[in-house]
Structures are given as structure tokens and as C-alpha cells.
Amino acid sequence: MQCPVDFAQGVDSWVLPQRVMDLPIVSGDSQLMKILVAHADELLAERYSVTGLQSMVANQLASLLPSGESRAAAVARQLGMSQRSLTRYLADEGTTFGEILEQLRRRFASRYLADDRMSVQQTAWLLGYSEVRAFNHAYKGGPEPRPDE
């Protein structure tokens, strides 16, 4: 079976044939299912408790963290506005890009580190840190790396 790869695309994805999608799942991971259901419930609850732009920024950041592109300019671009406008609108809502990024990273870090199957290296990568040392420094209460550098 061939597996063509297209580089420099707007999103990372796999496209599977429908016949593969129709295959039955022969084994399940009940522990993983519990983690995913709890995560989905938490995301739904948060979605209704956070204001519009903050929620949109958090959603964009969640998908950008592993790529290391968790910068205000990248999020603003994906939301179709300038970085300056994003900063201004977030200030109107009483928050900053850095605060949203830090809250998201801390929430995800707690969840990932609670999972025995996740290494610190994997967690650091998923949160957008280039080095485990930077993640350790930030998570242990040190100053958060500047999100717009």
C-alpha cells in the first residue's frame, strides 16, 4: 500500500480510506477512555465558562502547542486579526495572551503528568517546550517563558 506524503501543508493530518474507518474496533482501552471522557467533559465545562475570545485563543493554542508555534502573532493570524487587536480585545476581557497560555499549559501539564504512560519529555513537547529543562523551570513555579518571543 502506498502512503503519499504532502509537505508544507496548512494542517497535519492522516486521511484514511472509508474501508479502514468501517473496520470494527476489536480491543479497547478502558483506562484511556476514562481519561478522554474526563478531558472532554472538562473542555465542555470550560467552554461555557470562558468568554468568546479567550475560548477561541485557548482552542488555537491547544492545537499549536506541540508545534512550538504558541505565539500571539500565530494565534492572531489564525483568528484573522493583528496581534495588536488580539492584545487589545483580550485586555478588554481582563486577560492577556500570556495568562491564557500559562493557564492552558498548567492545566495540560497536570493532566499529562498524572498519566503514568506520559514521560516528562513527551509532556514538555506537547506543551511546546523545546527542552525538558525549560518545562521543568516553568512548571516548578519559575518565570514562564515569554509567549511572544
C-alpha positions in Angstrom: 0.0 0.0 0.0 1.4 3.4 -0.9 1.4 6.3 1.6 1.9 9.6 -0.2 3.2 12.5 2.0 2.5 16.1 1.2 4.8 18.6 2.9 4.3 22.2 3.8 0.5 21.8 4.3 -1.7 24.0 6.5 -2.5 21.2 8.9 -1.1 17.9 10.0 -3.5 15.0 9.2 -3.9 11.5 8.1 -6.6 10.7 5.5 -7.8 7.1 5.9 -9.9 5.2 3.3 -13.5 4.7 4.3 -13.0 0.9 4.4 -10.5 1.4 7.2 -12.8 3.7 9.1 -15.6 1.0 8.8 -13.4 -1.7 10.5 -14.7 -2.7 13.9 -12.6 -1.9 17.0 -11.5 -5.3 18.3 -9.9 -4.1 21.5 -10.5 -1.1 23.7 -8.5 0.7 26.4 -10.9 1.4 29.2 -8.3 3.5 31.1 -7.7 5.7 28.1 -11.5 6.0 27.6 -11.8 7.3 31.2 -9.1 9.9 30.6 -10.6 11.0 27.3 -14.1 11.3 28.6 -12.9 13.3 31.7 -10.9 15.6 29.3 -13.8 16.1 27.0 -16.2 16.9 29.9 -13.6 19.4 31.3 -13.3 21.1 27.9 -17.1 21.3 27.5 -17.5 22.8 31.0 -14.7 25.3 30.4 -16.1 26.2 27.0 -19.2 27.5 28.7 -17.4 29.3 31.5 -14.8 31.3 29.4 -15.7 34.3 27.3 -15.7 34.1 23.5 -12.2 35.4 22.5 -10.5 33.7 25.4 -12.0 30.4 24.4 -11.0 30.9 20.8 -7.4 31.7 21.8 -7.3 28.7 24.1 -8.6 26.4 21.3 -6.0 27.8 18.8 -3.2 27.4 21.4 -4.2 23.8 22.2 -3.6 22.8 18.6 -0.4 24.9 18.3 1.4 23.9 21.5 3.1 20.7 20.1 4.4 22.6 17.1 6.1 25.2 19.3 4.1 28.0 17.5 2.3 29.1 20.6 3.0 32.8 19.8 0.5 35.6 20.0 1.2 36.5 16.4 0.5 33.0 15.2 -2.8 32.8 17.1 -3.8 36.3 15.9 -3.1 35.3 12.3 -5.2 32.2 12.6 -8.1 34.3 14.1 -7.8 36.8 11.2 -6.7 39.8 13.2 -3.5 41.6 14.1 -1.5 40.8 17.2 -2.2 44.3 18.4 -6.0 43.8 18.0 -5.8 40.5 19.8 -3.9 42.1 22.7 -6.5 44.9 22.9 -9.5 42.7 22.8 -8.1 40.3 25.4 -7.3 43.4 27.6 -11.0 44.4 27.2 -11.9 40.9 28.6 -9.5 41.4 31.5 -6.7 39.0 30.5 -3.6 38.6 28.4 -2.3 36.2 25.9 0.4 35.1 28.3 -2.1 34.4 31.1 -4.2 32.2 28.8 -1.1 30.3 27.6 0.1 29.8 31.1 -3.3 28.5 32.4 -3.6 26.2 29.4 -0.1 24.8 29.9 -0.5 24.3 33.6 -3.9 22.5 33.1 -2.5 20.2 30.4 0.8 19.6 32.4 -1.2 18.5 35.4 -3.3 16.1 33.3 -0.3 14.8 31.3 1.9 14.2 34.4 -0.9 12.4 36.2 -0.9 9.8 33.4 1.9 7.2 34.2 2.2 6.5 30.5 3.4 10.0 29.7 7.1 10.9 30.2 8.2 14.3 31.2 9.9 14.6 27.7 6.6 13.9 26.0 4.7 16.3 28.2 7.3 19.1 27.6 7.0 18.5 23.8 3.2 18.5 23.9 3.2 21.8 25.8 5.5 23.4 23.2 8.8 23.5 25.2 11.9 22.9 23.1 13.7 21.4 26.1 12.7 19.5 29.2 14.8 21.9 31.3 12.6 24.9 30.2 9.4 22.9 31.0 10.8 21.9 34.5 11.7 25.5 35.2 8.2 26.8 34.2 6.2 24.0 35.9 8.1 24.3 39.2 6.9 27.9 39.5 9.7 29.7 37.8 9.0 32.5 35.4 7.1 31.4 32.3 9.0 31.8 29.0 7.6 34.9 27.1 5.0 33.7 24.7 5.7 36.4 22.1 9.5 35.9 21.8 
